[in-house]
């Protein structure tokens, strides 16, 4: 049997493309190396699946992807936020918008998102073949002739889609196979690195802070003494560094700078709503109320309990000193630790913890109107394998939905197929 479209990769982009192409009448087979579809999708949003972002205007959306974002204009025009919401809600998945414009299923279940996609595949008539890793892709004269699976089965088609994702969360099957195949075909693969990933920092005291969540803080990225980026929001201490939305969003920039061997550090403003002088007044008021206490017992109203021992340690102020005995200089030390809590960055935490992979197929080699390869005539590309990476908040899944839909919509039905 010859198919009109073979989709390699049963993630969000692959499932969307396969369902759309089959709904238009194509004979479609979806190949997945894992035992079931959507394994990585089930992990997104901590299992809740932040499936899109409330940016109604494409120009606002693409800005979040930097210079590469312009590639997405056509895809968003064809299948933007309104169409994505309509797609899922018409299939019975009720959605909600949370703080920061993040869109989730009302059930808070990525499993329900996956069920919608799988049900759509069945309804559209897509043949799904799991436990089917690809061994070889056979190319002749700028065209894919056939795919050979690990079990020796050969699959022929008029068109092929590679939607195998990146290298992040390799335990889910995202091991970078697609990059290897595409490079052999002649595609340029721009430098890969983990993105939206936690950081590993140098300080020994971090194990004391593990699990401490910070809300409404500002974290700035410094190269030597120069501030080069910053974010406001939530962050989380891990046993060897930091994670959370702010850190994940900064991690792409950090990865770029680390490649240049840059000396980087984070500066955390624990009280961004207060200026230095306002916070100094606040500290003086607190100390006035607790003037007869030991210094070690004076910070309860100012800082999270878990952070206090570390601040005390870093201040180097004698713990048994009475608050009324503190000097102006010692008070200023506390002030600066609250406004400029510094951590030296060692490295990114790697693909094991990264949400997405930065880098990928050079966008100059892909037609943005159709997602068709400019190198291999009957090849399409969608999702994370493309050199597109956005911040947290549903942006990257939205790219998967949009580019997958475009592929499914673009594959032309061959009237001679199966004859």
Beta strands, then each sheet from edge to edge (+ up, - down):
strand 1: 2-8
strand 2: 28-31
strand 3: 50-53
strand 4: 95-98
strand 5: 102-105
strand 6: 127-129
strand 7: 134-140
strand 8: 143-149
strand 9: 154-162
strand 10: 189-195
strand 11: 199-201
strand 12: 213-223
strand 13: 226-237
strand 14: 241-243
strand 15: 264-269
strand 16: 341-348
strand 17: 356-361
strand 18: 366-367
strand 19: 372-373
strand 20: 379-381
sheet 1: 6+ 2+ 1+ 9+ 8- 7+
sheet 2: 6+ 2+ 1+ 9+ 20+
sheet 3: 3+ 5- 4+
sheet 4: 10+ 17-
sheet 5: 11+ 14- 13+ 12- 15+ 16- 11+
sheet 6: 18+ 19-
end
